[in-house]
Amino acid sequence: MMKILGFLLSLLLLFNWTEPVFALTTQTSNLNNNLTKEELKQQDKLANKAFAATNKGDFAVAEEYWTKILEKFPNNAAVWSNRGNSRVSQNKLEAALADFNKSIELAPNVTDPYLNRGTALEGLGKWNEAIADYNHVLELDPDDAMAYNNRGNAEAGLKKWEEAIADYKKSAEIAPNFAFARANYVLALYEIGEEDKAIREMKNIIRKYPQFPDVRASLTAALWAKGEKGEAESNWVAAYGLDRRYKDINWVKNVRRWPDRMVTALDKFLKLQ
């Protein structure tokens, strides 16, 4: 559940489409054995406030709450990782790396901090280092769908599209309802010239998830480039109504990190070319 929450938060708030995992004690409960019931209650109360702030997009406030927890409970690896996520959301990437490093020091066999550190490394354009973290996650848990998706994102950053496609596909096979991996998969297919296959898959995703703005927007671009303007415009109405950021080509290219061919296709649609 916490991993699903983490990915939804990345979808709604972080927008880099790489999975950060928010979790308090799911994998680190052993670190809390020496806490009293009152201390655990206090920790959970602050954590709930941090999660609430994160849901609202108040990442600086969330960071403050995580910091307060760490002042009292400095040995909780999950809290270090969660504070790192709040810092990633504010583009404090170097500070986030320090938090993830501390989390890994405290819990070297837990997957979440490596996933989250990979997110920060991607933000810094350190694709190979991010891939190394995702590889380590997969050594610890070979069926981690998020790690495959994230590794695909880092491989996409290196323009290694075949490797990215394989990882997105594997992610979706492990977690069939993981629509975000499928969205990344179709973008990569389009990038290597498999337009028709990508469009078919986009339509399949939309049938199951009609409120998915990223796929609505990418289908808009792909259909427009193919000359199917009426259907493209229909999908754009839905995409823009769900998320207006897709009108900002700079955001699509540098934050959402669409591949070049899809960015070009959407730009032509927006300019009615």
N, C-alpha and C positions, 0 to 999 in steps of 0.2 A: 504493500500500500504506500509506504513512504517513497519508494522509487517512482511510482506512478505520480504521486504528488509532486515530487521533484521535477519530473519532466513537464507536467502541466504548468508549473511555475516558470520553467524556462520558456515554454511556448507563449505564455501570456505576458511575461514580464521581462525576461532576459533577451529574447529575440535573436539569440545567436544560434539557436537550434542545435546546440550541443547539450547533452544531458548533464545538469548538475543534480546531485542527490541531496535532499534535505532529510536528515534523520537525527533524532535525539539519542535514542538508546537501543534501536533495533539490533545493532551489531556490537554495541559497546557496553551492554548492561553489566558485564563483568567488572568494568571500571568503577561501578557505583556501589560495589559491595560494602564499602566501609562508610557509606553515608547513612545518617539516621533517617527515619521516616519524615521528620520535619524538614531536613535538608533536601530530601528528594522532592517533597511537596513544593518547597521554595524554588528549586531548580525548574520543576515542571511549570510552575506559574510564570516564571520569567520566559521560559521557552515558548509557552503559548502566546505570550505577548509578542515575542519575536516573529513567530509564524504569522500572527495576525498582521503585523506590520509588513511582512514580506508579501502577503496576499494583496495588500493595498498598494504595493509598489514603494513603500516607505523604507528603502533599504538602509538609509543612514540610521533610522530609528531602530531597525532590526539589528544592525551592527552594535548599537549601544546596549541593547538587551543581551546579546551574546557576550559582549565584553563584561557586563555585570555578572553573568554566570561564571565566566572564566576567572574573575577576581575571587570568587568564592570556591569554585570547583575547577581548578586548573588541569585536572587530569582526565577530563572527559574529551576523548578524541572526537566524538561527533560534534561537540560544540565548537571546537576549533575548525572543523570542516564547514559547519554551517556559517560561522562568521566569515570564513573565506568566501563562501558563496555570496554573502551580502556585499562583500568587497568587490567581487567580480562584477556584480550588478551595478556598482558605482564606477567601474573601470579602474579600480585600485588593484591592478593585477599583480604587481610585485608584492604588495602587502598580503594579498590573497595567497600567493605562493608560500609565503612564510607560514601562514596559518595551516595550509594543507601539509606542509612539511612537518609541522609540529604534530598534526593529527596522525600522520603516517608513523612518526617516531613513537607515538603512544600506542598505536594499533596497526602494526605493520602487516598483519594478515587480514585486514578488513578492506573490502573492495571500494567502498564509497569515496574515501579520500583520494584514491588514485584516479577515479573517474572525475572528481571535481578538480584535481590539479591539472588533469588533461584539458579541462575546459579553459582554465587560466592560460595554460601554455598555448592553446590554439589562439586565444585572444592576443597573445604576443607574437603570433606567427611562427611559433616554434613547433612546427608540425611533427618533426621526427621525435622530439621529446614527448609530445602528446601521445604519439603512437606507441612509444615505449611504455607509457603508463597504461594505456588501454590493453597492450599485450600482457602486461602483468596482471591486470584484472582478469583476463581470460585464462591465465595460468591458474589463478585462484578459483575461478568459476567459469568453466568453458561454455556455459549456457547463459551468459549474461548478455541479453539482447541489447541493453544500453551501450555496452562496451563495443559491440559490433557496429552499432549505429554511429557512435562517436568516432571510432577508428575510421569509418567510412568518411566522416566529415573531414578528418585530418588528412586522409589520403586525397580527398577532393581538393584540399588546400594545396597539395603538391601536384595537382592535375593528373593523379594516377587514377583515372576513371574506371578502368576495369577492376582494379582492386577495390575501389569504393563501391562499385555495383555489387560485387560479390559479398561485401560486408553488409550492405543494406539488405540484400536478399536474405542473407543468413539471419540477420536481426528479425526480419519479418517472418521467417520460417519458425524461429524460436517463439516469437510472440505474434501470432497472426492478427491480433487486434491492435498492434503497434502501428498506427496509421502514419506516424511521423517518419518512421523508417521507410515506409512505402512512398511517402512524398519525396524524400531524398532520392530514393531509387529512381523514380520517374524523371526527376531533374537530371540525374546522371545519364539515363538512357537518352534523353533529348540531346544532351551535350555531345554524345558520341554519334549522333546522326540517326538514332532509331526513333524518329518522330512519331510514326504511326503506332508503334508499340507503346510509346510513352503516353500518347493521347488515349489509347484504349484503357491503359491502366489508370490514368487520371479519372476517366469517366467511371470506372469501377469503384474507385475510392470515393468519389462524390456520391454515388448511389448509396453507399453505406454511411458516409459522413457528409451530408449535404451542407453542413455549416462550417466546413473546413476552408477558411479563406485562402490559405496558401495554395491549395490545389485548384481552387476556383480561379485564382489569379494566374497561375501557371497555365491552366487550360485556356484561359482568355488569350494569353500570349501565343500559345501554340496554334490555336485555331485561327487567330488573326494572320499569323505568318502563312498559314495554309490557304488563306483566302475565304475562310468560312466566317464572314464578318458578323452575320446576324447572331449565330450561336456564341461567338466570342463576346459580343456586347452583352448578351443575356447573362453570361457567366460573370462579366465584369460588374454588372449591377449587384449581383450577390456578393462578390468579393469585396467591393468597395463599401457596401453596406455593413459588412462584417468587420472590416479592418481597413481604415483609410490610409495606413502607412504604405500600402502597395502602390499608391500614386507617386511616392517619393522614390525615384529610381536609385538615388544614392543609398537610401536605407536598404532597398532590395539587394543592391550589389555588395555593400560593405558591412551591413549588420545581419541581414537574413542570409547573405552569402549565396545567392543563386549563382549557378554557373554562367559563363559568358554568353552562350548562345541564347539562353532563356532571358537573360537581362536585355540583350539586344532586341529580342522579339517583343518583350513587354514595352521597351522604350519606343519601338515603332508603333505599337498600339496606342500608347499615350500621346504620341505626336500625330496619330492618324495617318501614318505613312503606309 
